[in-house]
Amino acid sequence: MIIVAILLVAFVLFPLINRPQPEVTLVNGYESFQGLNYVYRVDVNVKNNGADGWVRVYAELSGAGRYEKLDKRIYLAKGESDSVQFSFDISIWGALTSPAVTYRAWAVAG
């Protein structure tokens, strides 16, 4: 019975406790040109408040006649921060006819 409890802690609980705890500290969105393409950029700063590990950062954009979600996977050490930039293609016509663009970002361990 004690061996089962030790295995439970070692293989189930420890990985759940000892994992990254990402926190999005800043989200900034703005229109820009990427070459000849008109894009909407979302910059995301992420800080890891947990153990070393992989973090998946998500950003979504809605408006300008579309909805799109992108993600990137980064490795963060404990206490480390990093910036991730997402680029969403939108047309100039779409931006002019539907100027209300909303965006958000979040991060999860994994």
C-alpha positions as CSV (number, residue, x, y, z in Angstrom):
1,M,0.0,0.0,0.0
2,I,2.9,2.4,0.8
3,I,4.5,1.6,-2.5
4,V,1.3,2.5,-4.4
5,A,1.1,5.8,-2.5
6,I,4.7,6.6,-3.4
7,L,4.1,5.8,-7.1
8,L,1.0,7.9,-7.1
9,V,2.9,10.9,-5.8
10,A,5.9,10.3,-8.0
11,F,4.1,9.8,-11.3
12,V,0.8,11.6,-10.9
13,L,1.0,14.4,-8.4
14,F,4.6,15.6,-8.8
15,P,4.3,16.4,-12.6
16,L,1.1,18.3,-11.9
17,I,2.7,20.4,-9.1
18,N,6.2,20.8,-10.6
19,R,5.3,22.4,-13.9
20,P,5.4,25.9,-15.5
21,Q,2.9,28.5,-14.3
22,P,2.8,31.0,-17.1
23,E,1.5,34.5,-16.5
24,V,0.7,37.0,-19.4
25,T,2.1,40.3,-18.2
26,L,1.5,42.4,-21.3
27,V,-0.6,42.2,-24.4
28,N,-0.3,44.9,-27.1
29,G,-2.1,44.9,-30.5
30,Y,-1.4,47.2,-33.5
31,E,-1.7,47.5,-37.3
32,S,1.4,47.2,-39.4
33,F,2.8,46.3,-42.8
34,Q,4.7,43.1,-43.4
35,G,6.2,43.7,-46.8
36,L,3.2,44.5,-48.9
37,N,0.8,42.7,-46.6
38,Y,-1.4,44.6,-44.1
39,V,-1.3,42.8,-40.8
40,Y,-2.4,43.1,-37.3
41,R,0.3,42.2,-34.8
42,V,-0.2,41.1,-31.2
43,D,2.8,41.2,-28.9
44,V,2.6,39.1,-25.7
45,N,5.0,39.1,-22.8
46,V,4.9,35.9,-20.7
47,K,6.5,35.2,-17.3
48,N,7.0,31.7,-15.8
49,N,6.2,31.7,-12.1
50,G,6.6,27.9,-11.8
51,A,9.2,25.2,-12.7
52,D,11.2,25.1,-15.9
53,G,9.2,23.8,-18.9
54,W,7.3,24.3,-22.1
55,V,4.6,26.9,-22.3
56,R,2.1,27.4,-25.1
57,V,1.1,31.0,-25.8
58,Y,-2.2,31.7,-27.7
59,A,-3.5,34.9,-29.4
60,E,-6.8,35.4,-31.1
61,L,-8.1,38.1,-33.3
62,S,-11.7,38.9,-34.2
63,G,-13.0,41.6,-36.4
64,A,-12.2,42.9,-39.8
65,G,-14.6,40.1,-41.1
66,R,-12.6,37.2,-39.5
67,Y,-11.7,35.2,-36.5
68,E,-8.3,33.6,-36.2
69,K,-6.3,31.9,-33.4
70,L,-2.6,31.3,-33.4
71,D,-0.3,29.6,-30.9
72,K,3.5,29.2,-30.3
73,R,5.3,26.9,-28.0
74,I,8.3,28.3,-26.0
75,Y,10.6,27.0,-23.3
76,L,10.8,29.1,-20.1
77,A,13.1,28.6,-17.1
78,K,11.7,29.4,-13.6
79,G,11.3,33.2,-13.3
80,E,12.2,33.8,-16.9
81,S,10.2,36.1,-19.2
82,D,9.9,36.2,-22.9
83,S,8.1,38.1,-25.7
84,V,6.1,36.4,-28.4
85,Q,4.8,38.2,-31.5
86,F,1.9,37.0,-33.6
87,S,1.0,38.3,-37.0
88,F,-2.5,38.1,-38.4
89,D,-3.0,38.9,-42.1
90,I,-5.9,41.3,-42.7
91,S,-6.6,43.3,-45.8
92,I,-6.6,47.1,-45.8
93,W,-10.2,46.9,-47.2
94,G,-11.2,44.7,-44.3
95,A,-9.7,47.0,-41.8
96,L,-11.4,50.1,-43.3
97,T,-14.9,48.4,-43.5
98,S,-14.7,46.8,-40.0
99,P,-12.4,48.9,-37.9
100,A,-13.4,47.2,-34.6
101,V,-10.7,44.6,-34.1
102,T,-10.4,42.8,-30.8
103,Y,-7.6,40.6,-29.6
104,R,-6.7,38.6,-26.5
105,A,-3.8,36.3,-25.4
106,W,-3.3,33.7,-22.8
107,A,-0.7,31.0,-21.9
108,V,-0.8,27.5,-20.5
109,A,1.8,25.0,-19.4
110,G,2.6,22.4,-22.0
